[in-house]
Amino acid sequence: MYAGRGRESSRDARHAGSDARQDLVRDRAGGPRDLLDRNRELAAAPEDQLLLPMQGVIAEYEREKILERYRRGKLHKAHQGHVSVLSGAPSGYGYIPATATDAARYEILDREARIVKRVFHLLVNDHQSIGAIARLLTTEQIPTRRDVGKWERAVVWARVRNPAYTGQAA
């Protein structure tokens, strides 16, 4: 450590708590959200400054645990044959909501299923690039799921990397 940098580094350490709070925890609108009770004033005591980054790390850990539990629950339901309402039906399938007598399910949509099969055939067997597949589908005027008219590379790429087509539920 250089002489004279002690004050700068200690200042940085004192303000790391507020930086961590602002960086690690954001609400859906993108603005900072307090980790502590909104009515409590933050003290300048070293203990309070030490507590803030610790709370940020704990909040991030809890967020990751909730996401992991969500993924495990979704996978467990898929193994049982249940359909998750929270995730959309993959291309080639339509979501059929639950009724009083039947559970929710996916149903194959022939038109979309043929397109998905063709995309995988072009990619795997014909060794076409994602961009070439998108251009080909657009040129042949094959309708997109939402009938946009133009196939984007991102749409083709999302279909190809969707784990549902490889038998994975997460």
N, C-alpha and C positions, 0 to 999 in steps of 0.2 A: 504494500500500500504506500502511496506517495504521501509525503508530508503535506499537510494542509487539505487533504481530501477527506479527513475524518468527519468534518462537519457536513460535507456534501453527502457522504454515504449514510450518515446517521439521519440526515433529513430525508433521503430517499427511503430509508427503512421506516421512518415515522409515517410517511405518506403512502407506503405500500398497501396499507390496510384499505384506504379509501379507493385506491386504484384497483385492488383486487375485487372489492365490492362492486365497483362499476363495471369491471370487465367480465367477471364470472357470472353475475346474476343480472339478467335482462328480462323484462317482461315481453309479452307478445308484440307490443307496439314498438319495441326496440329501445325503450327508455330505461334508465336505471331504476332498480327497485331495491328498497332498503331491506337488509337482512335482519335488522333489529326492529323492535316495536317502533312504530312511527312517532309515538308520543315521547319516547325516551331521547333525551339530549345526549349526544356523543361527548364524552369527556376527553380531555387531552391527556389523561393519565396513561402511562405506558402500558398498563394492563389492558385498557380498552383498545389501544392501538394494536396490541398483540392479538386481541380477541377477534378483530375484524377479518384478517386473512384466514384465520382458523375456521371461522364460520363460513367463509366463502368456499373453502376446500370441503367442508362437511356438506354444504348445500350441493356442491357439484357431485360428491360421492352419492348422496341420496338421490339425486336426479338420475345418475347412471344405474343405481339399483332399481329404481322404478321402471326405467326402460327395459332392463334385463328381465324383470318379473313380467312385464307386459309381453315381451317376446316369448318367454317360456309359456305363458298362459295361452298365447295365440297358437303356438306349436302344439300344445297339449290338446286344445280344442280341435285343431286340424287332424291330429291323430285319431281323435274320436269320431271324425267325420262331420264336425260342425263347421259352419261357414261363419267367418268373422264379418260382422256388419261394418266394422270400422275400416276395412280395406276394400277397395273397389275390385270388381270382377276383372280378371285379366282379359286381354283381347281374345276373342273367340268364345267367350262365355258371357252369359247374361245373369244377373242376380235376380233370383226369385224370392221375394220376402216370405217370411213364415206366416202361416195361417193358423187357424184354430186346430187343424188336424195335421198339418205338415210342417216340418222344420224348414228353415231357410236353406236354399241350395243354389248352386250354379247350374245353368243349363247351357249346353253347347249351342252356339249360334253358327250355323253352317257357313254363311257368307264370310264371317270374320275368321272362322277356323281355317278355311281354305287359304285366306291371305296369310295367316300366321304360318301355316305349313309351307307356303311358297317362300316366305321370307327366310325361314330356316333352310329350305332347300337351296335357295340362291346363295346363302352365306356359306353353308357347309359343303355342298356338292359342287356348286359352280364357282366357289371361291370369290364371290362378288364382295366389294367393299360396302360398308354401310351407306355411304353417299351414292354409290352406283345403284344399290337397291332402292333407295328413296327416289332417285331420278327415274328409274324404270317404272316404279309403281305410279309416279306422277304422270309420266308419259303415256302409260296405258290407261290413264284416268280411272284407276282403281280407287274407289272411295275410301277415305279414312273413316275412323270410327265416328267422328263428329261431322263427316262430310265437308271437311274444310276445302278439299280439292287438291291441295299440295302436300306431299309427304315430306316431312322434315327429317333430317338425319337423327335428331334427338328422339323422335317418336319411334323410329326403327330401332335405334340403339336401346331404348327403354324396353321394347318388346323382347329383344334378344337377350338382355341381361336379367329379365324378370325370373326370379327363382321358381315361380310356379310352374314354368315349363320344364324344369328339371326335377320336379317332384318334391321341392322343398317348400315349406310353408312360411318360413320367416323371411 
